[in-house]
Amino acid sequence: MHLIRIILSLANSQSLAFQPPCQADLCVTHFHLRFHSIRNSHQNFPGVCSSTISEAVYNLTVGGLAAMAVQSALIWREVNWQLVRLLLWPILFGTGLGLVALYHVHSLWLKRVLGLVFLSVGAYQIPAEVLRAKGLSGGHDGKQGQVLVEGEERAGLRRLGRVLGLASGFLAGLFGTGGAPLMILVAATGVEKDEWRASNAVIWLVDNVFRLLYLQAVQRQISLPDDASRLLLLMLAGGLGVGAGSALSSFVDVALFRRLLILLMLLGANVMLFAGRPLRTAVVGVCAVSLFFLLYLLALWRQPSGPGPWASLLAAAGLAAKSSSVEDWVPQRWVGKSGYSRVATQAEEEREEGRGGDGNGKPRQGPALENRDDKDARMEHRRKPEIEMMAV
């Protein structure tokens, strides 16, 4: 049992060294719940995920406390204290609301809400990952600088930060993880990665202390004499996990790590949404999601050095609406393959016949156009005979 807890805490701590950490935190919350449901399957209520969320929240808080302390010490020079002051108070207030709701809402409904959080984050990340693989993502690359404190839209971003901080704190108090709303702020501000990691660690260090004091002093979540060894192991694993995650981050394929997190998101959504139901009810959903995601990964990995076919189709749909040339939007890697090059050739022949070609795909003799897709050049070429007649 202690070994499983250590592994889960290591995974939670390693998420600090990878991007995005909110997905890893949500996945660890899911695994904590699954582990406790196996151990306590005869308690509380029957069915899938038959444990309470409060115990998982406590374990995540203890492990995260040590992890955030070590992370803050390692990269404290990168902390943006303006960002910390902006987010800390809304997050603490939201955490208090979430902790109150944690003990006043039935655990079944909390798990189903958590399932919706899993599903929404996973559904958002799938198209984002496809566009990222294609190279069409419009998000920031972590090198835009301190837009939050220097940009012209500072007031609007500050209001956005307070709202997202409140939502993040509420989720942290309710489920033990609150990183998802803050990812919206990161995308909107373009804060540098190390700066965000350091500031985020300081914020959640303070929040974890507040959360632990509430859970222990107000709710008496555990008995310290009985669980002291478990808590020490969780804190030790949390601290060591930060170093392990930082060391492994340079050797792990970030894209692969991100896609595995998306898979865990979708699987976790099924488990949480079917909480309290018979196991066979959730199996169908888990199998369907697994099959869908495996096909998605296969599509992305067919071209290791380039985009997946789904991304190519998305790009083709967008470019086809802007261009009259088939060559512009048919992916180059399709040329020469069965079917696609033939479709492109037929479309080109039809286009040339419409311009008065000889029917063999060759254009009629006339002034050469430097760019056949330039609409202004085509219109000028078509109007040239009319202009000459008017001159005569």
N, C-alpha and C positions, 0 to 999 in steps of 0.2 A: 504494500500500500504506500509506504513512504517513497519507494522507488518511483512509482507512477506519479506521485505528487512532485518529486524533484524534476522528472522529465517535463511535466506540464509547466512548472515554473521556469525551467530553462527555455522552453519554447516561448513563453510569455516574455522573458527578458530578451531573448534574441530578436524579438520583433522590434526592439528599439534600434537595432543596427540595420534593419532592412526597411524598405519602403513598400507600401504604406503600413505603418504599425497598427492602425486601427483594425485592419482586417485580421491580423494575427491575434490581436487581443480578443476579438469576437470569437475566433476559432478556439482559442484556449478556454474561453467561457463555456463554449459548447462542450469541449472535452471534459471539463470539470463536472458539468452536469451529467454527462454520459457515464463517467466513472462512478459518481455517487448514485446514479440510478441503478447501476449493477449491484453496488454494495447494499443499497437500501430498497431493493425491489419489493420487499415484503412490508414496507412502511408507507405511511402517508396516503397514497392512492395508487391503484394498479395501472399498468400500461407503460407506454414508452416514456422514458425520462421521468421516472417516478421519484425524484428527489426535489429538495427545496433549493430555490435560487440563493437564499440568504447564505448558505454555507459556501457556495461557489464564490459569492461576492466577498466573503471574508477571506477565503484562501487567496483570491486574486489580489486583495488589498495587502495582505501580509507579504506575499511574494513581490508585488509591485513596489512596496515601500523600500525594500532593500535595493531593488533594481534601479529605481529612480534616484536613490541616494548615490549609488556608484556612478550612474550615468552623469549626474550633475557634477560630481567631483572630477570626472574625466574631462569634460568639455565645458567647464564653467566659464571660460573666457569667451565663449561664443554666445552667451546668454544675451538676449535682447530684453532688457528690463522694462522698456516701454511696452513691449508685447506681453510680458508677464503681468504687469499692472493692469493692462487692458482686460485680460482674460481671467485672472485669478478670482476676483470677487464674483463675477457672474457664475463661474464654475462652482465655487464653494456654495453659493446660494442654491443653484440647481441641484447640487449633490445633497444638500439638506432636504429638499423637496423629494428627491428620489428615494432617499433612505426612509423617509416617513411613509411614502407609498409602498415601499418594499414590504413593510409589515402590516399594511392595511388592505392590500389587494391580494386576492387568491393567487396562489403560485401557478395554477394552470393558466390563468389569463395572462399572467406576466410572461410565461414561456411562449404563449402564442404571439404576444406583442414582440417578444424577442425574435421569434421566427419571422415576423414581418420585417424587422430590422435587417436580419440576415438576408432575406429575399431581396429587399430594396437595394442593399449595398452590392450584393452579387449581380443583380440585374443591371445596375449602373456600371459596374466594372467590366461586364462582357463587351458591350459596344465600345467602351473606352479602350479596352485591350486590343480589339480588332483595329481600331483607328491608329492606335500606337504602333501596332505591328506593320501597318501600311505606311506609317510615317506621316499621317494626316492629322495627328492630334494637335489641337490648338491650345493645349494646356501649357503651363509654364515649364521650364526645364530646370528650375531651381537656381537660376543664375541672374535673375532680374533685379536683385537687390532689395533694399528695404522699402518696398512700395508702400507698406502699411504706414510708415511714419514720414515718408517724404513725398508721396504722390499728391496730386491735386484733389483726389477724391478721398482724402484722409477722413473727413467727417463721416461719409457714408460707410467707409470700411470699418470705422470704429463702431458704428451702430450695428453693422453686420456682425462684428466680432462679439459684441455683447450678447446679441440674440443667439448666436451659435454657441457661445460659451455657456449660456444658460441651458440650452438643449443638451450640450455635451455633459455638463454636470449632472443633469437629471438622469441621463442614461447611465452615467458612472455610478450614481447612488442606487439606481434600480437594478442594473445588471452587472456592475463591476467594471464596465468599460465604456468610455465615452469619446473615443477618438473619431468616430465617423463624422459628426457634424464639423469638427475642426478641419477635416480634409477639404471641405468647401472653402474655408477661410484660406488655407494654404494655396489652393488653386486660384483664388481671387487676388491674393496679394503677391504671389511669387516670391515669398520669403526663401532665403537660401537654406539648403538642406541642413547643414550643421547648425546654423543659427536656430532653425526650428527644433531640431532634436534637443539642443541644450535648453531652450526656453520651455519646451514641452515637458522635459524631465523635471525642471524646477516646479512648474505648475502642478504636475501630478504628484510630486513628492509632498507638497503641502496638502493637496487634496487627499492623498492616501493617509496622512497623519490624522486629518479631520475625520475621515471615514472610519479609521480604526478606533479612534476614541469614541465615536458614536456607537459603533457596533459593540464595543466591549463595555463601555461605561453605562450606556443607556439601555441597550438590549441584552446585555450579558450573553453574547452569542456563544461563547465557549467557556469551559472551566480551565483556567490557566495551569493549575497543577497537573491536570490530566493530559493536556495537549501541548505542554511546553516543548517537548522534543519535536513534535510535528511543526510547530511554528519556527523553531530554530532551523530545521531543515529547509523549510520554505524560504526563509530569509537568506540562508546560505546559498541555496540554488538560485535565488533571484539575483544576488550579487555576482555570483560566478557566471550566470547566464549573459550578463552584459558584456563581460570580457570575451566569452566564447562567441557571442554574436558578432562583436566587432572584428574578431580575428577571422571568422568564417565569411564575413560579408564580401571580402575580396575574391573568394573562391567559389561562391554560389552564384549561379545564373539568376540574375534578378528577375528576368522575364519568366523563367520556370517557377521561381518561388511565388511570383505574383499570380500565376495561373493556378498553382496548387491551392493558394489561399481562396481563389474564386470557387474552386471545386468544393472546398470545405465550407465555404459560405452557403452554397446551395444545398449541400447535404445537411448542414446544421439547420437550415430553414425548414426542411422536411421534418426533421426530428422534433423541433420546437413546435411547429404548427400542429403536429399530431400528438402532442403531449397528453398523456392520460388515455389515449386510444390503444386498442390492441396492436400488438407488434406487426401483424400482417397488414394492417391498414397503412402503416408507414413504409413498409417494404416496397410497395408498388411505386410510391413517389420517389423514394431513394433510388430505385433501379432506373426509373425514367430520367431523373436528373443526371445520374451517372452516365447513362448512355448518351444523352444529349451532349454532355460536357466532353466526353471522350471523342465524339465526332467533331466537336468544335476544336479540340486540341489537335486532332489529326489534320483538320483543314488548315490550321495555322502552321503546323510543322511540316507540311508537304514541301514547302520551299524554305529551308533553313536560312538561306541568305536573303530572302525576300519576303513579301507579304503573303498572307494566306489568300485563298480564292474568295472567301467572303469579303475581305477588305477590297479585293480587286473589283468585285461586283458593285460594292458601294461606291467606289471611285468611278467605275464605268457609268453608273447611273447618273452621278453628278456631272461628269464631263460630257456625256452624250446630250444632256439638255443644253449645253453651251456650244457644242461644236457640230458641224455638219460633216466632218471627216471621220470615217470609221477608224482610220489609223490612230487618231488622237486618243481614243478611249479603249481600244482593244489592248489588253496588257501584252507587252512585248514577249513575255515568256509563253504566251499562247500561240504565237506565230510559228507555223510549221507543224503544229499538232493537229491531229485529225479533227476536222469539223470547224474549228475557229477560224483558221486561215481561209477556208473555203467560203465561210460566211462573209468575211471581210472582202474577199475578191468579188463575190457576187454583188455586194452592196456598192463596191467601187464601180463595177461595170454599169450598174443601173444609174449611178450618178453621172457617169460620163455619157451614157446614152441620152440622158435628160438634157445634157449640154450640147447635144448635136454630134456625138462621137460616131465612129464608124461601126459600132456594135461589137468590137473586139476588145474593148477596154482601153482603146487609144483615143485621146482627145483629137478633135479636128485641128487643122493647122491654123495658127493665128498667133497673136502676140502672146508671148510667154508670161505667165504670172509668177512672181517670186513666191507668193504664198497663196495657195488655193483656198485656204480657210479664212483669208482676210476678206470680210464682207465688203469693205469699202473698195478694195481692189476689184472684186467681182462686179460690183455695181458699176464702177467706172468703165470696166471692160465692156459690159453689156450696153451702156449708154453711148459708147464711142461712135457707132454707126449713125445714131440719131444726131449727134453733134455735128458730124461731117456733112450729113444731108442738110442740116440747117445752115451750115456755112456756105454750101453751094447755092 
